[in-house]
């Protein structure tokens, strides 16, 4: 038997071994289980599948890249929990992960199952779906990124998640003229050119980008820093109501239902925004602003970056930092050199940028 055939038989036996956790939990409400089980098809995931994902996620060091390695090895999370010795992780770190998986107790599994039951029942209540790698609507760019989140929660339209073209539009919550007008103009141009507008639903620049997409009857992706049943920030309640009803809006989160926004979730949200997009516009930010996290994640993920020329004020010091790594002559491209293994093209758009300048940079993303 060849090594490939042997691996195939192992994967087959592992996959068969996953069909053992469909029984109701010994603890908790049987009624809750029945409600969640009845909602599995609507939500897009079974209790057993989500339980296994949540149990693995609790293992120290088991992040998105490890889930992706597991998936590409043809091993399901349930199979990994049953036979951790057959997982594809090598070296000392791999052995540590295998030991961590083997240490998952029955109580850990029962807790994961209770969490899964509640998540599925709550998702059904708010017409949300749960997307994993095997879902047809799971976003391909996210999977290809260095941040392949294994479980995404979705409300609204699925189409924008895998659109041919997507650009992230982020910036300051306190964005001001001329940058607010530039941000709106850029997002409008992108929307009319067929780009999905990806942003994080914050006040200020994010809100402007989402509204520009709606005004152009285009699609938009809202990447939330909280569970989809706890929209944040509260100042955007009116926009939330509008976008929940808008056919072109996909509202996504990597955070389980019931999760409140925090400093950590806001930062992680920025990384996911970048993963959804081909390129990132940071329209205005001070050097310590949250939008600079998106810039750093864009560098890390080798995404094209654009910003507008700073005007010397402190609230555009982030623009100045980005511009210092790029070419300040309109829309010229440059390769970052600070991190040798990471290449991101940086473009600095003029403060009087119009349709032509925005289109020129967007065209580089399409090529």
Order of alpha helices (4+ residues) and beta strands (2+ residues): alpha-alpha-alpha-alpha-alpha-alpha-alpha-beta-alpha-beta-beta-alpha-beta-alpha-beta-alpha-beta-alpha-beta-alpha-beta-alpha-beta-alpha
